[in-house]
Amino acid sequence: MRPYYIKFLVVFFSLSAIISVISSSESYSYALGVNSGNTVNIIQNPTQWVFNNDSGFPSIDSPIVNTTTTTIAPVSQMALENGGEVTVGVQQLPRSLNPYTPQGQNSVAEMIDSAIWPGVFAVGSGDQMVLQQSLIQSAEVVGINPQRVEYQITPGAKWASGQPITANDFIAMWHFILQNSASLPPNLLVSGYSDISTMVSLNSGTEVLLTFTHPYADWNGLFSTIIPPWLLTKAGLPKLSNYSDFVNLPSGGPFVIKNYIPGKSLLLAQNANYFGTKANLEYIKFLVVSNESQMIRDLANGTVDISSSAPNSQLSSFLNANPSVVATQVTTSRLWQIVFNVAVSPLSNLNLRNAIASIIDRTEIFWDTEGIISSDFSMNNNQLFLRGYPQSAGNSAGFQQSNLPNAAQYLIAAKYHMNQNGNYISKKGTPLKLTLLVPLKAKLADAMAGVISAELRYSGIRVSLKYETLHTMLDNSLPEGKFQFALAPYDLSQFPVANAALYVNPDYSEATLKSDLHVTKSNPNKHQKITGHESHNIKINHSNFTNTINKIDYGLSSLTLHSQSDPFSLADDAVNSNISGFQSSAVSSLLQQANQQLNTPISISDYNQADALIWQAMPTLPLFQLPADLIVRVGVENVTYGSGPATFGWDMADWGIQLNSPIPVLH
C-alpha cells in the first residue's frame, strides 16, 4: 500500500500529521492565541470566561496559574490577487467526507471537510486552538460546578442552501455522535460528547449552552465539524460517501465542491453564499499524482503548487535545483514506537524491557534509517503529547541514549548472563531469543528494524524479524497479543486525552488474557504483576471482565474490551488502542484527574506524572515523529502546517497568490 505507512495521503509519503480555564473565584486573564494576528485573552470573572480580542486587558496574576501570552503569527499582509487557482498534489482522493467513518479519516478528507463544513475551533500551527469566528462569535466557559460552555453563533451564519445554522445543528450533531459512540475512536473525543449532560438552544437558536456531567479539559476540541442535520439521517448519510453526491453537498464553509472526477481530481470553488469573509482563491484543485517522480515533474512544470512528502534524496536534489518551490520541514503526528507485549513471557519481565530500551540508540535509528533526510531531529520523550507541546516534560530519564552498562545490569536482574560466545542465556542455558514484528514491504520500517536488530545482536540478544502486512498486524497480531515486541506506527492527537487511550484498557480478547495471564476460575481475583504496578482484579467471564475494566473508566471514553479488528486503525494505518497489555491504576487515576482539570498547567502536570509512570513500566519505547517537507510554489502565500488532522489545509481560506510574484503561478 503506502511505502512508509503514513497517515495522510498528500503526495505519496505525506504524513498525518488547550485552551485553559481557571477554577478560582478571583478575576484574572489567561492569554491564548485563537485568532490570526491577535492576542486573545480568556477573561475570567467570578462566573464567566470570555474570549476577547482586547490584548490590552490588564492581567492579574493568579495564585494558581502564572499568566502567559501566546500570539499566533498574523496572516501574510502581502498583496494578493483577487482569485486564482492553486493545485495540491495528492496520492488519492477520499472515499467519504463523513469524518465519523474510517473512510473519512485521512488528511485529504479532513482538508476538504475543513473547507466545506463549519466548526468551533480549528487546530493551527503549534497546537494553537483557533476560534473560527466566521461561525462562532465567542466561546465561553460560563460555569464550573457544573462546567457550562456557551457558543454564540455569528449572525447570518447559513448553509449554501440558504438555511440558517442554528443551535439545533449542534444538538443534532451531538445526538448523532452519541448514537454512534461505540464505533468511534478516542481521537474524535467521544468521551467529551458523552460527558455532556444537556445542550440547550437559547436566544432563538443563536446561542448554544452545553452542560457537562464532569469538568472536561478539552472542551475546545468538540464540534470542530458541523454537518447539516438533514445529512445525519438514514437517507442523508450515504450522500457523504457517494462520489456522485459530493458536488451537491450543502457547504457551510468558504468553499463548495465544484467538480469531482473519481481517481483523478476534486475541485473546490468559492462558496458564493458564504456568510463569512470570502476566500482569497477562487479555486483549489486536489490532483491525484501517480508516484513521487511524477510529483516532482508536476512541481517542476507548474502543474502542482503544493505538496508534502517525507524528506528523501530524490526530493532534496530537486529542491536544491529548483528555486521556484520552497520546502519547509515540519514534524508530523506519525510516531513510530517499539511496543512490548507486557502480558506474555519473556517481555512480561520489566528488567528485560528496560535492558532492551537501554541498548537501543534512538538517535542512531533516526540517522541510520535509509529514506529519511532531515536537519531536525528530536526524540519523543513524552508519550502523551505531541513533540514540542507547551509544558510537556521529557520523562525518558536513563533511556535518552544507548547505555550498555545499564543494560547489562538489567539483564542480570532479569536472570540472564552472558556465555562465552557473547550471547545472553538463562540459568538453564536457554539462549535469549526474541522476535520483532515488522510491517512487510515498508522500506522505512524495514530499515529501522535492521538497525534495532543489529544493536540488540551486538549486545548479546538474538533477534529474528517477522514480517507481516501492516493490515494483518493491525487487524490480528497486535490487538490479539500475538507478538513479543513490534515496530508499529502510532498517530498522536493534539489532545492528550485521546493519546491516553493508548495506555488504558488493554485491547486483548478474553481468551488471550486467560492463556497469557494465567487467569483461572479457581482464582478469579488474583492480582497480576505485569508492569510493576498492580492491575485491577481480572475475572475470566467475558461480561464480568468487561464490567471490571469499566469500573476504572476514567472519563476518557466508554472503551470496552474487544478482539475484533478496528476499522479506524486499518483506515489510518496506525495503532490507536492499547495493544501492549499494560494496566496501571496509578496511571488511570492521573489520566482521569488530568482530563477533568480545567486549570491547564495542573492538567498538563497530571499528564506529565502519568507519562513518568508509563516510562517506568516501559510498555512502549517511542522513537520519533516522522518529518515531512511542506513544499509550496513561490508566490503562493499563507500555507502553514497545522497540528490537527487537516495538516496544512486547516486554513485554506487564507491561501492566496502574490500580486506580481517573481515566479508566476500559472494554470
Sequence and secondary structure as in RCSB ss.txt:
>XXXX:A:sequence
MRPYYIKFLVVFFSLSAIISVISSSESYSYALGVNSGNTVNIIQNPTQWVFNNDSGFPSIDSPIVNTTTTTIAPV
SQMALENGGEVTVGVQQLPRSLNPYTPQGQNSVAEMIDSAIWPGVFAVGSGDQMVLQQSLIQSAEVVGINPQRVE
YQITPGAKWASGQPITANDFIAMWHFILQNSASLPPNLLVSGYSDISTMVSLNSGTEVLLTFTHPYADWNGLFST
IIPPWLLTKAGLPKLSNYSDFVNLPSGGPFVIKNYIPGKSLLLAQNANYFGTKANLEYIKFLVVSNESQMIRDLA
NGTVDISSSAPNSQLSSFLNANPSVVATQVTTSRLWQIVFNVAVSPLSNLNLRNAIASIIDRTEIFWDTEGIISS
DFSMNNNQLFLRGYPQSAGNSAGFQQSNLPNAAQYLIAAKYHMNQNGNYISKKGTPLKLTLLVPLKAKLADAMAG
VISAELRYSGIRVSLKYETLHTMLDNSLPEGKFQFALAPYDLSQFPVANAALYVNPDYSEATLKSDLHVTKSNPN
KHQKITGHESHNIKINHSNFTNTINKIDYGLSSLTLHSQSDPFSLADDAVNSNISGFQSSAVSSLLQQANQQLNT
PISISDYNQADALIWQAMPTLPLFQLPADLIVRVGVENVTYGSGPATFGWDMADWGIQLNSPIPVLH
>XXXX:A:secstr
  TT  SS SSSS           SS EEEEEEEETTEEEEEEEETTEEEEE  TTS     SSS          
  S B SS EEEEEES   S   TTSGGG SHHHHHHHHHHS  SEEE GGG EEE TTTEEEEEEEEETTEEEE
EEE TT B TTS B  HHHHHHHHHHHHHTGGGS GGG HHHHHHEEEEEEETTTTEEEEEESS  TTGGGTTS 
   GGGSSTTTGGGGG GGGGGG    SSEEEEEEETTTEEEEEE TT SS   S SEEEEEE SSHHHHHHHHH
HTS  EEEE   HHHHHHHHH TTEEEEEEEEEEEEEEEE TTSTTTT HHHHHHHHHH  HHHHHHHSTT   S
       SSS TT TT     GGGSS  HHHHHHHHHHTTEEE TTS EEETT  B EEEEEEETT HHHHHHHH
HHHHHHHHTT EEEEEEE HHHIIIIITTTT  SEEEEEEE  SSHHHHGGGGSS    HHHHHHHS   TT TT
   BSSSSB     SSHHHHHHHHHTT  SS       S  HHHHHHTSB S  S    HHHHHHHHHHHT  SH
HHHHHHHHHHHHHHHHH SEEEEEEEEEEEEEETTEE     SSTTGGGTTGGG EEBTT SS    
